[in-house]
């Protein structure tokens, strides 16, 4: 009887470690794929960027959008975390991972309305693209100015900075470039 209990304990330990290893890793530097740069007030805007650092059961996402930086921390065990949404409104978030999908559910409090948002993060088969499917609904029509409905953002993994030697012994940074720029972002649709 002792042997079977010990064997069962080992089996559970191996199963738990196998589940932990199956957790997808979204860490990396990402840039939003645009077919063409967005132009506002006569200036070309740089696409949004996302820096993700994932450690054990926590994911830190730093968003750089239109020159503004915001960082969100998500607990991957389903416990609530408090962050700020894109417009700066307070957000209560829960994040869970099921198979290869990260699901982030958010409740955002804005004046006169509550937004319910859901994000589904998935990596492409080659891990070069991060696909984020977003759905946003409001408790009231007073949420004018916020994108509502469903849309998809596709981020390309940034290539690493490569230093090369130029003639004359000086080093040169090749820069950071996104890969496969032909992936498109679909526009938000109305509900």
C-alpha positions in Angstrom: 0.0 0.0 0.0 2.8 2.4 0.8 4.4 1.9 -2.6 1.1 2.8 -4.5 0.6 6.0 -2.4 4.2 7.0 -3.1 3.8 6.1 -6.8 0.6 8.2 -7.0 2.4 11.1 -5.3 5.2 10.9 -7.9 2.7 10.7 -10.7 0.9 13.8 -9.5 4.2 15.6 -9.2 5.3 14.7 -12.7 1.8 15.7 -14.0 2.0 19.1 -12.3 5.5 19.8 -13.7 4.3 18.8 -17.2 1.4 21.2 -16.9 3.8 24.0 -15.8 6.1 23.3 -18.8 3.1 23.5 -21.2 2.4 27.1 -20.2 3.1 29.3 -23.3 5.7 32.0 -22.9 4.7 35.3 -24.3 7.9 37.1 -23.3 9.5 39.3 -25.9 9.4 42.6 -27.7 6.5 43.1 -30.1 5.4 45.7 -32.5 1.9 46.1 -33.9 1.7 45.1 -37.5 0.3 47.9 -39.7 -0.1 47.6 -43.5 0.7 51.3 -43.6 1.7 53.8 -40.9 -1.1 55.7 -39.3 -1.0 59.5 -40.1 -2.4 62.0 -37.6 -2.0 65.8 -37.9 0.3 65.3 -40.9 2.7 63.1 -38.9 3.3 59.4 -39.3 2.8 57.6 -36.0 5.0 54.7 -35.0 3.0 51.5 -34.4 2.2 50.5 -30.8 4.8 48.4 -29.1 4.5 45.8 -26.4 7.2 44.5 -24.1 6.2 41.2 -22.2 8.2 39.7 -19.4 6.6 36.4 -18.1 7.9 34.8 -14.9 6.4 31.7 -13.4 2.8 32.7 -12.8 3.0 36.5 -13.5 3.0 38.4 -16.8 4.2 42.0 -17.0 3.1 43.9 -20.1 4.4 47.3 -21.0 2.5 49.1 -23.7 3.9 52.0 -25.7 1.0 53.7 -27.6 1.2 57.1 -29.2 4.1 58.0 -27.0 2.4 57.0 -23.7 3.7 54.1 -21.6 1.6 52.0 -19.3 2.5 48.8 -17.5 0.1 46.1 -16.5 0.8 43.1 -14.2 -1.4 40.0 -14.6 -1.5 37.0 -12.2 -1.8 33.9 -14.3 -3.5 31.9 -11.6 -6.9 33.7 -12.1 -6.5 36.0 -9.0 -7.5 39.6 -9.5 -4.9 42.3 -10.3 -5.5 46.0 -10.6 -4.1 48.0 -13.5 -4.9 51.0 -15.7 -6.6 50.7 -19.1 -5.4 52.5 -22.2 -7.2 55.7 -21.3 -6.0 55.7 -17.7 -9.2 54.4 -16.1 -8.9 51.9 -13.3 -9.2 48.2 -14.4 -9.7 45.0 -12.4 -8.2 42.1 -14.4 -8.1 38.3 -14.1 -5.8 36.2 -16.3 -5.9 32.4 -16.9 -4.0 30.2 -19.3 -5.8 27.3 -21.0 -3.8 25.2 -23.4 -2.0 27.7 -25.7 -4.3 30.7 -25.0 -4.0 33.5 -22.4 -7.4 34.9 -21.5 -7.5 38.3 -19.8 -10.9 39.5 -18.6 -11.1 43.1 -17.5 -13.7 45.4 -15.9 -12.9 49.1 -16.6 -14.7 51.8 -14.7 -15.2 55.0 -16.8 -17.5 57.9 -16.0 -21.1 56.9 -16.4 -20.3 53.3 -17.7 -18.5 50.1 -17.1 -16.6 48.4 -19.8 -16.2 44.6 -20.0 -13.2 43.6 -22.0 -11.8 40.2 -23.0 -8.4 39.6 -24.6 -7.3 36.2 -26.0 -3.5 36.0 -26.6 -2.1 33.3 -28.8 1.3 32.8 -30.4 1.7 31.7 -34.0 3.1 28.3 -34.7 6.6 29.8 -35.3 6.3 32.2 -32.3 7.0 35.2 -34.5 3.6 36.7 -34.1 1.4 37.4 -31.1 -2.3 37.5 -32.0 -4.6 39.3 -29.6 -8.3 39.0 -30.1 -10.2 41.8 -28.2 -13.9 42.1 -27.4 -15.2 45.2 -25.6 -18.8 45.9 -24.4 -20.2 48.7 -22.4 -23.0 48.8 -19.8 -24.3 52.0 -21.2 -24.2 54.0 -24.5 -22.4 56.7 -22.5 -19.1 55.0 -23.5 -18.7 57.2 -26.6 -15.1 57.6 -27.7 -14.2 54.0 -26.7 -13.7 51.3 -29.3 -16.5 48.7 -28.8 -17.1 45.4 -30.5 -14.5 42.9 -31.6 -11.2 43.3 -33.4 -7.8 41.6 -33.6 -4.3 43.0 -33.1 -1.4 41.2 -34.6 2.1 41.9 -33.2 5.3 40.9 -34.9 8.3 39.8 -32.8 11.1 42.4 -33.0 14.4 41.1 -34.3 17.3 41.4 -31.9 19.8 44.3 -32.2 22.9 43.0 -34.0 26.2 44.8 -33.7 28.5 44.4 -36.6 32.0 45.7 -37.3 32.3 48.4 -40.0 35.4 48.9 -42.0 37.7 51.0 -39.8 37.0 49.1 -36.6 33.8 51.0 -35.6 30.8 49.1 -34.4 27.4 49.7 -35.9 24.0 48.7 -34.5 21.8 47.3 -37.3 18.7 48.3 -35.4 15.5 46.7 -34.5 13.1 45.7 -37.3 9.8 43.9 -37.1 9.4 40.7 -39.1 6.8 39.9 -41.7 5.2 43.4 -42.0 2.4 42.0 -44.2 0.2 40.9 -41.2 -2.7 43.2 -40.8 -4.7 44.5 -37.9 -8.4 44.4 -38.4 -10.3 47.5 -37.4 -12.8 47.5 -34.5 -16.3 46.8 -35.6 -19.5 48.2 -34.1 -21.6 45.9 -31.9 
